[in-house]
């Protein structure tokens, strides 16, 4: 059943890419926000690795919805530093889940829970991660599903503006504007997901009372070079600066699920629509680029 419109939200990790756009999508709502290193207006500092602090924040805010947007999403660091990143991505979430009793717990997962051999994947396809980041996300999903109410959102290729400009498209734009070459894996698929529309979809899912696992991603499964070309063209940048390179030649520590891709039929049925195409979303991203 739909969630009450005056539900109180607790957004953990309000300064990252997804957190930034969730703040905008929740404007005018009853929402408490936390950050770790990069402050946000009206936010509270919180180290998710401190279980006592997490318990205190949950107790004091008494949320109806808890969104865990804080994570170490750097796949290479997860592979090289599994213990340190697991403390952030898995152990800290376990502490949040322990503190949350009557609230809906919303967490983020990834297409990296799959091995990329038989994509595109639906929500009920078996997971088989081939790198540490994917293994951590499988645990994230398991922890969330032990909560009384949960929403697991698998995402892919999230792009948009944030203060750190860390998304694939933001990095591509910054490099190409400096006339620097930009390498793109030639043999990987991606389901590009615009962050503003992802945030709006999350709010809609919660408002509708949705629960369980959803592939919250864009409507297209693309070769990464094709998505890079679309991004460059949307910003009137030189596509000749893009270099398509096989993943095996990129010197990455973490293996990638090459032929993954997320099917979003369930999301479209629930919302009554899908997310916008990359053409539309990239145009909007250019229009909404922050000044300076």
SEVO-290860 format. One record per atom (N, C-alpha, C, O): x, y, z; residue in three letters. Coordinates in steps of 0.1 Angstrom, whole numbers, plus 5000, padded with zeros to 4 digits. Layout:
# SEVO-290860
XYZALA/...
This chain:
# SEVO-290860
500849885000UNK/500050005000UNK/500950125000UNK/502050125005UNK/500450244995UNK/501250364994UNK/501750405008UNK/501050395018UNK/502950465008UNK/503450515021UNK/502850655023UNK/502550735014UNK/502650685036UNK/502050815039UNK/502950935034UNK/504150925034UNK/502251035029UNK/503051145022UNK/503951225032UNK/504851295027UNK/503651225045UNK/504451295054UNK/505551205061UNK/506051245071UNK/505951095054UNK/506951005059UNK/508251085061UNK/508651175053UNK/508951055072UNK/510251115075UNK/511351035069UNK/511450905072UNK/512251095062UNK/513351025055UNK/514651055063UNK/514851165068UNK/515450955063UNK/516850975067UNK/517750935056UNK/517750815052UNK/518551025050UNK/519451005039UNK/520850995044UNK/521351095048UNK/521450875044UNK/522750855048UNK/523750865036UNK/523650785027UNK/524550965036UNK/525450985025UNK/524851085015UNK/524651045003UNK/524651205020UNK/523851305012UNK/524851385002UNK/524351464995UNK/526151355003UNK/527051444995UNK/527551374983UNK/528151434974UNK/527251244981UNK/527751174969UNK/526851194957UNK/525951284957UNK/527151124946UNK/526451144934UNK/524951114936UNK/524051204933UNK/524550994940UNK/523150964942UNK/522551054954UNK/521451094952UNK/523351064964UNK/522851154975UNK/522551294971UNK/521551354976UNK/523351354963UNK/523151484958UNK/521851504951UNK/521151594953UNK/521551404942UNK/520251414935UNK/519051374943UNK/517951414940UNK/519251284953UNK/518151254962UNK/517751374970UNK/516651404973UNK/518751454974UNK/518451574982UNK/517551664974UNK/516651724979UNK/517851684961UNK/516951764952UNK/515551704951UNK/514551774951UNK/515551564949UNK/514251504947UNK/513351504960UNK/512151494959UNK/514051524971UNK/513351524984UNK/513051664989UNK/512651685000UNK/513351764981UNK/513151904985UNK/511651924989UNK/510751884982UNK/511451985001UNK/510152005006UNK/509651895014UNK/508551905020UNK/510351785015UNK/509951665023UNK/510551685037UNK/511451765040UNK/510051595046UNK/510651585059UNK/511851495059UNK/511651375059UNK/513051545058UNK/514251465056UNK/515351505065UNK/515651625066UNK/516051415071UNK/517251435078UNK/518451385070UNK/518251275063UNK/519551445069UNK/520651405061UNK/521951395068UNK/522151475078UNK/522851305064UNK/524151295070UNK/525151295059UNK/524951265048UNK/526351335063UNK/527551325054UNK/528751285063UNK/528651275075UNK/529851245055UNK/531051205062UNK/532151305061UNK/532451375070UNK/532751315049UNK/533851415047UNK/533351545041UNK/533951645044UNK/532451545032UNK/532051665025UNK/530751715030UNK/529651645028UNK/530651825037UNK/529451875043UNK/528451915033UNK/528751945022UNK/527151905037UNK/526051945029UNK/525152035038UNK/525152015050UNK/524552135032UNK/523652225040UNK/522652155048UNK/521852075042UNK/522552175061UNK/521552115069UNK/521851975073UNK/521051905080UNK/522951915069UNK/523351785071UNK/524051765085UNK/524551865090UNK/524051645089UNK/524751605102UNK/526051525099UNK/525951435090UNK/527151545105UNK/528351465103UNK/528051325109UNK/527551315120UNK/528451215102UNK/528251085107UNK/529250995100UNK/529350985088UNK/529950915108UNK/530750805104UNK/529950675105UNK/529750625116UNK/529650615094UNK/528850495094UNK/529550375101UNK/528950275105UNK/530850385102UNK/531650285109UNK/531550295124UNK/532050205131UNK/530850395129UNK/530650415144UNK/529250365147UNK/528250445146UNK/529050245151UNK/527650195154UNK/526850265164UNK/525650285163UNK/527550315174UNK/526850395185UNK/526350525179UNK/525250565182UNK/527150595170UNK/526650715164UNK/525550685155UNK/524550765154UNK/525550575147UNK/524450545138UNK/523150525146UNK/522150575143UNK/523250445157UNK/522150415166UNK/521550545171UNK/520350565172UNK/522450635175UNK/521950765181UNK/521150845170UNK/520150905173UNK/521750855158UNK/521050935147UNK/519750875144UNK/518750945142UNK/519650735143UNK/518350675139UNK/517350695151UNK/516250725148UNK/517850685163UNK/516950705175UNK/516450855175UNK/515250875177UNK/517350945172UNK/516951085173UNK/516051135162UNK/515151215164UNK/516251075150UNK/515451125138UNK/514151045136UNK/513251095130UNK/514150925142UNK/512950835141UNK/512350835127UNK/511250875125UNK/513150785117UNK/512750785103UNK/511750675100UNK/511650575106UNK/510950705089UNK/510050605083UNK/510850535072UNK/510450425068UNK/511750605066UNK/512550555054UNK/514050585057UNK/514350705060UNK/514850495055UNK/516350515057UNK/516950475043UNK/516850355039UNK/517650565037UNK/518250545024UNK/519750545027UNK/520350645031UNK/520450435023UNK/521950425026UNK/522550455012UNK/522850365004UNK/522850585010UNK/523550624998UNK/525050635000UNK/525750674990UNK/525550605012UNK/526950615015UNK/527650485012UNK/527150375016UNK/528750485004UNK/529450365000UNK/530850404994UNK/531050514990UNK/531650304994UNK/532950314986UNK/532650244973UNK/532750124972UNK/532350324962UNK/531950264950UNK/533150244940UNK/532950214928UNK/534350264945UNK/535550254936UNK/535850104935UNK/536450044944UNK/535550044923UNK/535749904921UNK/537149854923UNK/537449754929UNK/538149934918UNK/539549894919UNK/539949894934UNK/540749814938UNK/539549994941UNK/539949994955UNK/539349884963UNK/540049824972UNK/538149844960UNK/537549724966UNK/538349604964UNK/538549514973UNK/538849584951UNK/539749474948UNK/541049474955UNK/541549364960UNK/541649584956UNK/542949604963UNK/542849604978UNK/543849564985UNK/541849664983UNK/541649684998UNK/540349625002UNK/539549695007UNK/540149495001UNK/538849435005UNK/538449455019UNK/537249475022UNK/539449445028UNK/539049455042UNK/538549605046UNK/537549625052UNK/539349705041UNK/538949845044UNK/537649875037UNK/536749945043UNK/537449835025UNK/536149875018UNK/534949795023UNK/533849845023UNK/535249675027UNK/534149595033UNK/533649655046UNK/532449645049UNK/534549715053UNK/534149785066UNK/533149895063UNK/532249915071UNK/533349965051UNK/532450075048UNK/531150015041UNK/530050055045UNK/531349925032UNK/530149885023UNK/529349775029UNK/528149775026UNK/529849695038UNK/529149585043UNK/528949595059UNK/527849595063UNK/530049605066UNK/529949605081UNK/529149735085UNK/528349715095UNK/529349845079UNK/528649965083UNK/527149945081UNK/526349995089UNK/526849885069UNK/525349865066UNK/524749775076UNK/523649785080UNK/525549675081UNK/524949585091UNK/524649655104UNK/523649625110UNK/525449755107UNK/525149845119UNK/523949925116UNK/523149945126UNK/523749975104UNK/522550055101UNK/521349965102UNK/520350005108UNK/521349845096UNK/520249755097UNK/519849715111UNK/518649705114UNK/520849705119UNK/520549665133UNK/519849785141UNK/519049755150UNK/520149905136UNK/519550025143UNK/518150055138UNK/517350115145UNK/517850005126UNK/516550035119UNK/515549925123UNK/515849805121UNK/514449955128UNK/513449855132UNK/512149865124UNK/511849775116UNK/511549985125UNK/510249995118UNK/510350065105UNK/509250095098UNK/511450115101UNK/511650195089UNK/511850105077UNK/512349995078UNK/511550155065UNK/511950095052UNK/513450115050UNK/513850235051UNK/514150015047UNK/515650025045UNK/515850015030UNK/515549915023UNK/516450125024UNK/516750135010UNK/518250125008UNK/518950205013UNK/518650035000UNK/520050014997UNK/520350004982UNK/519449984974UNK/521550024978UNK/521950024964UNK/522849904961UNK/523849874969UNK/522549834950UNK/523449724946UNK/523849754931UNK/523749874927UNK/524249654924UNK/524949684911UNK/524749564902UNK/524549454906UNK/524949584889UNK/525049484879UNK/526249394882UNK/526349284876UNK/527149434890UNK/528349364893UNK/528149244902UNK/529049164905UNK/526849224906UNK/526549094913UNK/526448984903UNK/526348864907UNK/526449014890UNK/526348904879UNK/527748884873UNK/528648974874UNK/527948774866UNK/529248744860UNK/529348794846UNK/530448784840UNK/528248844840UNK/528348904827UNK/528448804816UNK/528848844805UNK/528048684818UNK/528048584807UNK/526748564800UNK/526748524788UNK/525648594807UNK/524348564802UNK/523348674803UNK/522148654805UNK/523848794802UNK/523048914803UNK/522148934790UNK/522448864780UNK/521249024791UNK/520949114802UNK/520149034813UNK/519548934810UNK/520149084825UNK/519649014837UNK/518449074842UNK/518249194842UNK/517548984847UNK/516349024854UNK/516649014869UNK/517648964874UNK/515649064877UNK/515849074892UNK/516048934898UNK/516748924908UNK/515448834893UNK/515448704899UNK/516548604893UNK/516548494896UNK/517348664884UNK/518448574879UNK/519448554890UNK/519648644898UNK/520148434890UNK/521048404901UNK/522348494900UNK/522848524889UNK/522848534912UNK/524048624912UNK/525248534912UNK/525248414916UNK/526348584906UNK/527548514905UNK/528748614903UNK/529248624892UNK/529048694914UNK/530048804912UNK/531348754909UNK/531748644914UNK/532148824901UNK/533548784898UNK/534548884903UNK/535748864900UNK/534148984911UNK/535049074917UNK/534649104931UNK/533549074935UNK/535549174939UNK/535249194953UNK/534049294955UNK/533249274964UNK/533949394946UNK/532849484947UNK/531549414945UNK/530549434953UNK/531449324936UNK/530249244934UNK/529949154946UNK/528749144950UNK/530949094952UNK/530749014963UNK/530249094975UNK/529349054982UNK/530749214977UNK/530249304987UNK/528749344985UNK/527949344994UNK/528449364972UNK/527049404970UNK/526049284972UNK/524949304976UNK/526549164969UNK/525649044973UNK/525449044988UNK/524249014992UNK/526449074996UNK/526149075010UNK/525249195014UNK/524449185023UNK/525449305007UNK/524549425010UNK/523049385008UNK/522249415016UNK/522849314997UNK/521449264994UNK/520949175005UNK/519849185009UNK/521849075009UNK/521448985019UNK/521049055032UNK/520049015038UNK/521849145036UNK/521649215049UNK/520249295048UNK/519449295057UNK/520049365036UNK/518849435035UNK/517649345035UNK/516549385041UNK/517749235029UNK/516549145029UNK/516149085042UNK/515149025044UNK/517049095052UNK/516749045065UNK/516049155073UNK/515549125084UNK/515949275068UNK/515149385075UNK/513649355073UNK/513249295063UNK/512849405082UNK/511349385081UNK/510849445068UNK/509949385061UNK/511349565063UNK/510949625051UNK/512249665044UNK/513149725050UNK/512349635031UNK/513549665023UNK/513249695009UNK/512249655003UNK/514149775003UNK/514149804989UNK/515549794984UNK/516349884988UNK/515849704975UNK/517149684970UNK/517149734955UNK/516349684947UNK/517949834953UNK/518049894939UNK/519349864933UNK/520349914937UNK/519249784922UNK/520449754914UNK/520649864904UNK/519649894896UNK/521749924903UNK/521950034893UNK/523150004884UNK/523949904887UNK/523350084874UNK/524450064864UNK/524750194858UNK/523850264853UNK/526050224857UNK/526450344850UNK/525750474853UNK/525350544845UNK/525650504866UNK/524950624871UNK/525750744867UNK/526950754869UNK/525150844860UNK/525850964856UNK/525051084860UNK/523751084860UNK/525751194862UNK/525151324866UNK/526151404872UNK/527351364874UNK/525751524876UNK/526651614883UNK/526751594898UNK/525751564904UNK/527951604904UNK/528051614918UNK/529251704920UNK/530051734911UNK/529451744933UNK/530551844935UNK/531951784931UNK/532751854926UNK/532051654933UNK/533351584930UNK/533451554915UNK/534551514911UNK/532451564907UNK/532451534893UNK/533051394890UNK/533951384882UNK/532551294897UNK/533151164896UNK/532451074886UNK/533050964883UNK/531351104881UNK/530651014872UNK/531351004859UNK/532151084855UNK/531050894852UNK/531750864839UNK/531550984829UNK/532551024823UNK/530351034828UNK/530151144819UNK/530851274823UNK/531451344815UNK/530851304836UNK/531551424841UNK/533051414838UNK/533651514834UNK/533551294840UNK/535051284838UNK/535351294823UNK/536351354819UNK/534451234815UNK/534651244800UNK/534551384796UNK/535451434788UNK/533651454800UNK/533451604797UNK/534651684801UNK/535251754793UNK/535151664813UNK/536251734818UNK/537551714810UNK/538251804806UNK/537751584806UNK/538951554799UNK/538851604784UNK/539851664779UNK/537751574778UNK/537651624764UNK/537651774763UNK/538151824753UNK/537151844772UNK/537251994772UNK/538752034773UNK/539052144768UNK/539551954779UNK/540951984780UNK/541751934768UNK/542951934768UNK/541051874758UNK/541651814746UNK/542451694750UNK/543451674743UNK/542151634761UNK/542851504765UNK/542151384760UNK/540951394758UNK/542851284757UNK/542251154752UNK/541551084764UNK/542051104775UNK/540551014761UNK/539750944771UNK/539550794767UNK/538950774756UNK/539950704775UNK/539950564771UNK/538550504776UNK/538150534787UNK/538050424768UNK/536750354770UNK/536850204768UNK/537350174757UNK/536350124777UNK/536349974774UNK/535549944762UNK/534449984761UNK/536149874752UNK/535549844740UNK/534549724740UNK/533749704732UNK/534749644751UNK/534049514752UNK/533049504764UNK/532749394768UNK/532649614769UNK/531749614780UNK/530449674777UNK/530349774769UNK/529349614783UNK/528049674782UNK/527749764794UNK/528349734805UNK/526849854793UNK/526449934804UNK/524949974802UNK/524449974791UNK/524249994813UNK/522850034812UNK/522850174818UNK/522550194830UNK/523150284810UNK/523350414816UNK/522150464824UNK/520950454819UNK/522350524835UNK/521350564844UNK/521450704849UNK/522450734856UNK/520650794845UNK/520750934848UNK/520450954863UNK/519350914867UNK/521351014871UNK/521151034885UNK/519851104889UNK/519151064898UNK/519551224882UNK/518351294887UNK/517051204885UNK/516151214894UNK/517051134874UNK/515851044872UNK/515850924881UNK/514750874885UNK/516950874884UNK/517050764894UNK/516550814907UNK/515750744913UNK/516950934911UNK/516450984924UNK/514951004924UNK/514250964934UNK/514451054914UNK/512951074913UNK/512250934913UNK/511150924919UNK/512850834907UNK/512250704907UNK/512250634920UNK/511350574924UNK/513350664928UNK/513450614942UNK/512250664950UNK/511650594957UNK/512150794949UNK/511050864957UNK/509650804953UNK/508850784962UNK/509450784940UNK/508150734935UNK/507950584941UNK/506950554945UNK/509050504940UNK/508950374945UNK/508550364960UNK/507650294964UNK/509250454968UNK/508950454982UNK/507450504984UNK/506750444992UNK/507050614977UNK/505750664979UNK/504650564976UNK/503650554982UNK/504950474966UNK/504050374961UNK/503950254971UNK/503150164969UNK/504950244980UNK/504950134989UNK/505650014983UNK/505449904988UNK/506450034973UNK/507149924967UNK/508149864976UNK/508749934985UNK/508449734975UNK/509449664983UNK/510049554975UNK/509549514964UNK/511249504979UNK/511849394972UNK/513049454964UNK/513649554967UNK/513349384953UNK/514449414944UNK/514049474931UNK/513149414924UNK/514649584927UNK/514349644914UNK/515649674907UNK/516649724913UNK/515649664894UNK/516749714886UNK/516349854882UNK/515549884873UNK/516949954889UNK/516650094888UNK/517650154878UNK/518650204883UNK/517450144865UNK/518450174855UNK/517750234843UNK/516450234842UNK/518550294834UNK/517950354822UNK/517450244813UNK/517550124815UNK/516750284802UNK/516050194793UNK/516950134783UNK/516450044775UNK/518150164781UNK/519050114770UNK/520250044776UNK/520850084786UNK/520549934770UNK/521749854772UNK/522749884761UNK/522449844749UNK/523849954763UNK/524650004753UNK/526149954754UNK/526549924765UNK/526849944743UNK/528249924744UNK/528850054749UNK/528350164746UNK/529850044758UNK/530350164765UNK/530850264755UNK/530650384757UNK/531550224744UNK/531950324734UNK/530850404728UNK/530950524726UNK/529750334726UNK/528550404720UNK/528050514730UNK/527650624726UNK/527950474743UNK/527450574753UNK/528450684754UNK/528050804755UNK/529750654753UNK/530750764754UNK/530550864742UNK/530650984743UNK/530350804730UNK/530150894718UNK/528850974720UNK/528851094716UNK/527850924725UNK/526550994728UNK/526851114738UNK/526351224736UNK/527651084748UNK/527951184758UNK/528751294752UNK/528451414754UNK/529851264744UNK/530651364738UNK/529851444728UNK/529951574728UNK/528951384720UNK/528151454711UNK/527151554718UNK/526951664713UNK/526651504729UNK/525651594736UNK/526251724741UNK/525651824743UNK/527651714744UNK/528351834749UNK/529151904738UNK/529951984741UNK/528951864725UNK/529651914714UNK/531151904716UNK/531852004713UNK/531551784720UNK/533051764722UNK/533551664711UNK/532751604704UNK/534851664709UNK/535451584698UNK/535451434701UNK/536251384710UNK/534651364694UNK/534551214696UNK/535851154692UNK/536051034696UNK/536651214684UNK/537951154679UNK/538951144691UNK/539951074689UNK/538651204702UNK/539551194714UNK/539251074722UNK/539951044732UNK/538150994718UNK/537850874725UNK/538650754719UNK/538650734707UNK/539250674728UNK/539950554724UNK/539250434730UNK/539150424742UNK/538750344721UNK/538150224726UNK/539250114728UNK/540050084719UNK/539350064740UNK/540449974744UNK/539849854750UNK/538949864759UNK/540249734747UNK/539749604753UNK/540049614768UNK/541049664773UNK/539149564776UNK/539249564791UNK/540549504795UNK/541249554804UNK/540949394788UNK/542149324792UNK/543449414791UNK/544449384797UNK/543349524783UNK/544449604781UNK/544449734790UNK/545349814789UNK/543449744799UNK/543349854807UNK/544149844820UNK/544249944828UNK/544649724823UNK/545449704835UNK/544649714848UNK/545149764858UNK/543449664848UNK/542549674859UNK/542849554869UNK/543049444864UNK/542749584882UNK/542849484892UNK/541649394893UNK/541749274894UNK/540449454891UNK/539249384893UNK/538649334879UNK/538549424870UNK/538349204878UNK/537749164865UNK/536349224864UNK/535649254874UNK/535949254852UNK/534649314849UNK/533649214843UNK/534049134834UNK/532349214846UNK/531349134839UNK/531049204826UNK/530249304826UNK/531649154815UNK/531649224803UNK/530249234796UNK/529849344792UNK/529449134796UNK/528149134789UNK/527049124799UNK/526249024799UNK/526949224807UNK/525949224817UNK/524649294812UNK/524049254803UNK/524349414818UNK/523149484814UNK/521949444823UNK/521749324826UNK/521149544826UNK/520049524835UNK/518649534828UNK/518449644821UNK/517849434829UNK/516449454824UNK/515649524834UNK/515749504846UNK/514849624829UNK/514049714837UNK/512549694836UNK/511849794839UNK/512149584831UNK/510649564829UNK/509849584842UNK/508849644842UNK/510449524853UNK/509749534866UNK/509549684870UNK/508549724875UNK/510649764868UNK/510549904872UNK/509549974864UNK/508750054870UNK/509449954851UNK/508450014843UNK/507049974847UNK/506150054846UNK/506849844850UNK/505549804854UNK/505149874867UNK/503949914869UNK/506049884876UNK/505749944889UNK/505450094888UNK/504450144894UNK/506250164880UNK/506150314879UNK/505150354869UNK/504650464869UNK/504950274859UNK/504150304848UNK/504950374837UNK/504350424827UNK/506250384838UNK/507150444829UNK/508550404832UNK/508850354843UNK/509450414823UNK/510850394825UNK/511550524827UNK/510950634826UNK/512950514829UNK/513750634829UNK/513950684815UNK/513750614805UNK/514350814813UNK/514550864800UNK/515650804792UNK/516550754799UNK/515650814779UNK/516750764771UNK/518050844774UNK/517950954779UNK/519150794770UNK/520450864772UNK/520550994764UNK/521051084769UNK/519950994752UNK/519851114744UNK/519251224752UNK/519751334753UNK/518051194757UNK/517251294765UNK/517951334778UNK/518051454781UNK/518451234785UNK/519051264798UNK/520451344797UNK/520751424805UNK/521151314786UNK/522451384784UNK/522151524780UNK/522951614784UNK/521151554772UNK/520851694769UNK/520451764782UNK/520851884784UNK/519651704791UNK/519351764803UNK/520551784812UNK/520651884819UNK/521451694812UNK/522651714820UNK/523451834815UNK/524051904823UNK/523551844802UNK/524251964797UNK/523552094801UNK/524152194805UNK/522252094800UNK/521452214803UNK/521652254818UNK/521652364822UNK/521752144827UNK/521752164841UNK/523252174847UNK/523352164859UNK/524252184839UNK/525552184844UNK/525752304854UNK/525452414850UNK/526352274865UNK/526552384875UNK/527552484870UNK/528452454862UNK/527352614873UNK/528252714869UNK/529552704876UNK/529652664887UNK/530652734868UNK/531952734874UNK/532552594874UNK/533752584879UNK/
